[in-house]
């Protein structure tokens, strides 16, 4: 069966490597800055639930043309890092331990050891990034952060019913490795038909483990705890995007989180009109607006 063609023709070519850590070979993808473009910095990007590098082809290619190198890795439990029986096998400890390892690897490779890096993420990855700015081991090395449609609260149209939510901690304690279909609605991801068809063709089922879902949701709920959010590093400026038509992660959850941020944190919120969950996969005019805003933020910091 032929591979499904990515609906974007990239200017650059990413470097794909396997990086061994903790009994896994992590697939990593690096988009280098073109030789004819001045390098401005490095972004470490944390993906969302069951996402893989190919859906970021346009976003990363275009950011690299603006002078920013992007480092991406398939997380534990996802993509080429965890095929077959390993799908969904991750937890809170490994989520942050793996990110620590990747960040340290990037930091160690710097020519200028004083250079800080940007941290970014989408959806589940956005929730991870927000929490990393609160308690991350290497948060002092973060120059700034931007997140897109972060998982703080699920939208009512996607949220499991009350019975399932209440039983989740019990099921997690009894059978954390139990796999379940997330039943995400593909139409909620983007209004861009090209990308929606690509995702539908390449991701037949969005499956995770009970442990993965339990930790992912708890991670979001913590972002609504005032005492937790008060610990957000004041040295990490933050840019947050959320599609106004996002029916996967609730924009109201993101707004609640932002209201809890200390005034010492420089933050900006962009509610994106007519955008669904994945603002970087949206219609061309929306994607261009998002990229322009991201580059403006990165250049400023």
FIMI-823793 format. One record per residue (C-alpha): residue in three letters; x, y, z. Coordinates in steps of 0.05 Angstrom, whole numbers, always signed. Example, Ala and Ser with C-alpha at 12.3 -4.5 7.8 and 13.67 -1.06 7.14 Angstrom:
<sites>
Ala; +246; -90; +156
Ser; +273; -21; +143
</sites>
This chain:
<sites>
Unk; +0; +0; +0
Unk; +31; +67; -21
Unk; +46; +119; +33
Unk; -4; +176; +40
Unk; +26; +239; +12
Unk; +36; +297; +61
Unk; -7; +355; +37
Unk; +51; +405; +38
Unk; +115; +410; -3
Unk; +172; +426; +45
Unk; +229; +472; +26
Unk; +277; +439; +76
Unk; +290; +367; +95
Unk; +288; +343; +167
Unk; +342; +300; +199
Unk; +314; +236; +230
Unk; +353; +199; +283
Unk; +340; +144; +334
Unk; +363; +163; +404
Unk; +369; +107; +455
Unk; +344; +121; +526
Unk; +314; +78; +581
Unk; +304; +15; +539
Unk; +272; +52; +480
Unk; +297; +81; +415
Unk; +266; +149; +410
Unk; +251; +175; +340
Unk; +276; +247; +336
Unk; +265; +296; +280
Unk; +306; +360; +272
Unk; +291; +417; +225
Unk; +356; +455; +215
Unk; +359; +529; +196
Unk; +377; +536; +122
Unk; +449; +555; +107
Unk; +428; +622; +77
Unk; +386; +642; +138
Unk; +414; +671; +203
Unk; +403; +622; +261
Unk; +365; +655; +318
Unk; +351; +598; +367
Unk; +326; +527; +381
Unk; +256; +503; +397
Unk; +243; +437; +432
Unk; +172; +416; +414
Unk; +126; +369; +453
Unk; +71; +337; +412
Unk; -1; +322; +429
Unk; -37; +256; +441
Unk; -19; +205; +388
Unk; +11; +258; +341
Unk; +71; +244; +298
Unk; +123; +288; +263
Unk; +93; +288; +193
Unk; +33; +331; +212
Unk; +82; +385; +234
Unk; +118; +387; +166
Unk; +90; +454; +144
Unk; +94; +487; +213
Unk; +166; +466; +227
Unk; +190; +478; +156
Unk; +164; +549; +156
Unk; +191; +564; +226
Unk; +260; +539; +205
Unk; +259; +588; +146
Unk; +253; +643; +198
Unk; +317; +622; +233
Unk; +293; +574; +287
Unk; +317; +502; +292
Unk; +263; +454; +316
Unk; +276; +390; +354
Unk; +218; +340; +359
Unk; +213; +270; +387
Unk; +160; +216; +386
Unk; +144; +209; +460
Unk; +143; +144; +499
Unk; +79; +108; +481
Unk; +72; +142; +413
Unk; +95; +139; +341
Unk; +157; +103; +319
Unk; +185; +105; +390
Unk; +132; +57; +415
Unk; +101; +13; +361
Unk; +55; -46; +369
Unk; +46; -69; +441
Unk; +83; -8; +467
Unk; +29; +41; +443
Unk; +3; +83; +501
Unk; +52; +54; +552
Unk; +74; +116; +590
Unk; +60; +153; +654
Unk; +73; +218; +690
Unk; +143; +201; +713
Unk; +168; +179; +645
Unk; +134; +238; +609
Unk; +178; +288; +647
Unk; +239; +243; +655
Unk; +242; +233; +579
Unk; +233; +308; +567
Unk; +289; +322; +617
Unk; +335; +275; +579
Unk; +320; +307; +511
Unk; +328; +378; +539
Unk; +394; +360; +571
Unk; +418; +329; +506
Unk; +402; +393; +468
Unk; +433; +437; +522
Unk; +496; +395; +522
Unk; +504; +403; +447
Unk; +502; +479; +448
Unk; +563; +516; +421
Unk; +546; +574; +466
Unk; +532; +544; +534
Unk; +497; +607; +557
Unk; +444; +602; +502
Unk; +375; +585; +528
Unk; +323; +547; +487
Unk; +249; +555; +472
Unk; +199; +502; +494
Unk; +134; +492; +457
Unk; +77; +442; +453
Unk; +7; +427; +428
Unk; -53; +398; +464
Unk; -27; +344; +511
Unk; +42; +371; +497
Unk; +18; +441; +513
Unk; -3; +417; +582
Unk; +65; +385; +591
Unk; +100; +450; +573
Unk; +58; +492; +620
Unk; +73; +443; +677
Unk; +147; +443; +658
Unk; +149; +518; +668
Unk; +123; +505; +738
Unk; +166; +447; +762
Unk; +213; +427; +705
Unk; +283; +406; +723
Unk; +315; +450; +669
Unk; +264; +507; +669
Unk; +318; +558; +684
Unk; +347; +542; +615
Unk; +281; +559; +580
Unk; +282; +625; +542
Unk; +207; +627; +529
Unk; +148; +581; +516
Unk; +90; +578; +468
Unk; +32; +529; +469
Unk; -26; +515; +422
Unk; -93; +489; +445
Unk; -64; +463; +512
Unk; -100; +408; +549
Unk; -125; +440; +613
Unk; -197; +417; +608
Unk; -231; +375; +555
Unk; -289; +407; +517
Unk; -358; +380; +538
Unk; -366; +350; +468
Unk; -304; +307; +478
Unk; -305; +297; +553
Unk; -320; +225; +576
Unk; -386; +218; +614
Unk; -388; +229; +689
Unk; -389; +155; +706
Unk; -327; +141; +665
Unk; -290; +200; +695
Unk; -306; +178; +766
Unk; -286; +106; +752
Unk; -221; +126; +717
Unk; -177; +129; +780
Unk; -203; +61; +802
Unk; -190; +30; +734
Unk; -121; +62; +733
Unk; -105; +29; +800
Unk; -130; -39; +778
Unk; -111; -42; +704
Unk; -66; +17; +684
Unk; -44; -18; +620
Unk; -115; -28; +594
Unk; -120; +3; +524
Unk; -181; +43; +502
Unk; -201; +80; +439
Unk; -204; +156; +452
Unk; -258; +161; +398
Unk; -235; +231; +379
Unk; -276; +263; +324
Unk; -229; +277; +265
Unk; -274; +335; +244
Unk; -256; +370; +309
Unk; -181; +371; +293
Unk; -182; +420; +235
Unk; -227; +452; +183
Unk; -172; +443; +131
Unk; -197; +384; +89
Unk; -128; +367; +62
Unk; -98; +356; +131
Unk; -161; +324; +159
Unk; -160; +272; +103
Unk; -86; +260; +115
Unk; -96; +248; +189
Unk; -156; +203; +176
Unk; -113; +161; +128
Unk; -52; +156; +173
Unk; -84; +149; +242
Unk; -137; +96; +239
Unk; -149; +94; +315
Unk; -126; +141; +369
Unk; -114; +90; +424
Unk; -82; +100; +493
Unk; -77; +65; +560
Unk; -118; +82; +621
Unk; -54; +103; +657
Unk; -38; +150; +600
Unk; -107; +182; +600
Unk; -109; +186; +676
Unk; -42; +222; +680
Unk; -57; +267; +621
Unk; -124; +291; +650
Unk; -95; +300; +720
Unk; -38; +341; +690
Unk; -89; +388; +660
Unk; -131; +394; +723
Unk; -69; +414; +763
Unk; -64; +475; +718
Unk; -128; +499; +752
Unk; -99; +494; +822
Unk; -78; +565; +845
Unk; -21; +540; +890
Unk; +8; +500; +832
Unk; +3; +555; +779
Unk; +33; +606; +826
Unk; +99; +569; +818
Unk; +103; +585; +743
Unk; +172; +612; +730
Unk; +171; +688; +722
Unk; +232; +684; +677
Unk; +193; +645; +623
Unk; +151; +690; +577
Unk; +90; +654; +551
Unk; +49; +657; +487
Unk; -16; +617; +485
Unk; -60; +602; +425
Unk; -129; +569; +427
Unk; -178; +559; +370
Unk; -246; +591; +384
Unk; -279; +530; +352
Unk; -238; +478; +389
Unk; -285; +422; +410
Unk; -229; +377; +438
Unk; -196; +421; +490
Unk; -240; +474; +522
Unk; -217; +546; +510
Unk; -251; +564; +577
Unk; -201; +518; +613
Unk; -143; +556; +581
Unk; -174; +622; +601
Unk; -182; +598; +673
Unk; -109; +578; +675
Unk; -85; +645; +649
Unk; -125; +682; +702
Unk; -86; +643; +755
Unk; -17; +662; +727
Unk; +22; +709; +772
Unk; +27; +780; +747
Unk; +103; +771; +745
Unk; +95; +724; +685
Unk; +96; +758; +617
Unk; +39; +725; +579
Unk; -3; +736; +517
Unk; -66; +699; +496
Unk; -89; +693; +424
Unk; -159; +665; +414
Unk; -159; +645; +341
Unk; -225; +658; +304
Unk; -253; +602; +261
Unk; -198; +554; +283
Unk; -211; +485; +310
Unk; -163; +444; +354
Unk; -98; +444; +313
Unk; -87; +516; +294
Unk; -23; +499; +257
Unk; -62; +453; +210
Unk; -117; +503; +195
Unk; -134; +541; +132
Unk; -75; +576; +100
Unk; -92; +646; +124
Unk; -99; +622; +196
Unk; -34; +583; +194
Unk; +3; +644; +166
Unk; -25; +688; +221
Unk; -4; +638; +275
Unk; +66; +631; +247
Unk; +75; +707; +242
Unk; +54; +714; +315
Unk; +100; +658; +337
Unk; +160; +688; +300
Unk; +144; +757; +329
Unk; +145; +726; +399
Unk; +209; +686; +387
Unk; +245; +746; +357
Unk; +225; +789; +417
Unk; +255; +740; +466
</sites>
